Every structure is written in structure tokens, then in C-alpha cells.
Amino acid sequence: MRNKRKFLNLHCGNRGIIFTLDTFVAVIVFVLLLGLSSYYIGLSQGLRDVDLPTIRTGSDILALLDHKNILQTMNVDSIEINRDNALPDLYDMKIKADCKDSSGSSSGSIETLEAIPEDKFIGSGKRVFVKDNDNYCIARFFIWTK
């Protein structure tokens, strides 16, 4: 009993247990942070796996239709014909355009007829263009491989 009492009355006291617990908690926190950071790095890798060439192709086609002033006509047949002429055979693409006037109220919208598949990667993007002096439009594209 006397040896046990002498052991507990060391110069440092009972600090050894506290230091051990502190180290144990620090290791647990470190392992959790390491695991969470690995998880989020894995998620960001998944976001990089998008098909950028497909999205760039869709953006280029929409820019071409805008620069040729075909989008401004808001004629679905004209947009589809010119889109199909410029679009590579590997892809299919749907275009939606919604226009608003300067007061913010809707001034028309169009949508091409393609159905968007459920089982493929769908790239998307948008482009703002001016229809006339009082109307601006937002064209959205959805592109996928055939």
C-alpha cells in the first residue's frame, strides 16, 4: 500500500494519464481529418471525369448559331437545320431558348424536339444573346453522344 501511495505522489503527479488521453484524442482527430480529406479529394476526382470535349462542342455550336444570327430568328426549323449541319455525327443536341424584354417579362421561348436520354452523360451550358434592342435571351444546350 505504501509503494502504491508513493507511486501516485510522483513529482509529475497524475499528469501522465492526461497526456496519454490528450495524445489519444489528437490521433483520433488526425485520423478523422485524414479520412475526410481523402473522401473529398475522391469526390473532386469524380467531378473531373466529365466529358469536357462534349461540352465544348455544344458551346461551340451554340456560339456558331449566335454569330450567324440564327438564334435571333427564334425559328426552330432554321436552328435545327443549321445545328445539324455543324454538329459532328457523334453527337446529338437539344436547344432551349427563353427570351425576356427589358421589364423582365417573358417575350417568347423555343425548344428543339430531341428527347434527352436518361442513361448517358448529358453535357449542358448556356449562352446569353440579344434578340433585338428590347429583348435578351438565354439559350441552353444539352448535348450527348449518340
C-alpha positions, -999 to +999 in steps of 0.1 A: +000+000+000+028+023+009+045+017-025+012+024-044+008+056-025+044+066-032+038+059-069+008+082-071+027+110-054+054+113-081+069+146-090+046+149-121+015+137-102-012+121-124-003+141-155+008+111-174-027+098-179-039+132-191-010+134-216-019+100-228-056+108-232-046+141-249-024+122-274-051+096-280-077+123-288-053+141-311-046+109-330-084+103-334-089+138-347-060+135-371-073+102-385-108+117-390-094+147-408-072+125-429-103+103-438-125+133-446-099+150-468-093+117-487-131+114-492-134+150-506-103+146-528-120+115-542-152+135-549-133+161-567-116+135-589-151+123-599-160+159-609-130+160-632-143+130-651-169+150-670-167+148-708-152+183-715-149+178-753-186+171-755-195+202-735-170+223-756-186+210-788-221+221-776-207+255-766-191+260-800-223+250-818-243+275-798-217+302-803-218+295-841-255+298-842-253+331-823-226+346-845-246+336-876-276+354-861-296+321-864-306+321-827-320+356-830-346+344-856-362+321-829-372+298-858-369+262-846-366+247-881-338+271-891-320+264-858-323+226-862-311+226-898-280+248-890-273+229-858-274+195-876-251+209-904-225+220-879-228+192-853-205+162-857-223+129-864-211+115-830-234+139-810-270+149-806-281+182-791-312+199-777-315+237-776-339+257-754-341+295-756-362+318-733-364+355-740-374+384-718-380+420-725-364+450-707-391+448-680-383+412-673-415+396-686-413+367-710-413+376-747-411+341-761-394+307-760-384+279-783-373+243-778-359+218-803-376+184-805-349+160-793-356+138-763-328+138-737-317+103-729-316+091-693-287+066-695-259+088-709-237+117-699-255+149-707-233+180-710-250+213-707-243+250-709-259+283-717-253+315-737-269+349-734-277+367-767-297+398-777-327+392-799-333+429-806-329+461-788-355+454-762-352+416-758-324+394-744-325+356-744-308+328-726-301+297-748-294+264-730-280+234-747-280+198-737-255+175-756-248+138-755-231+111-777-253+090-799 
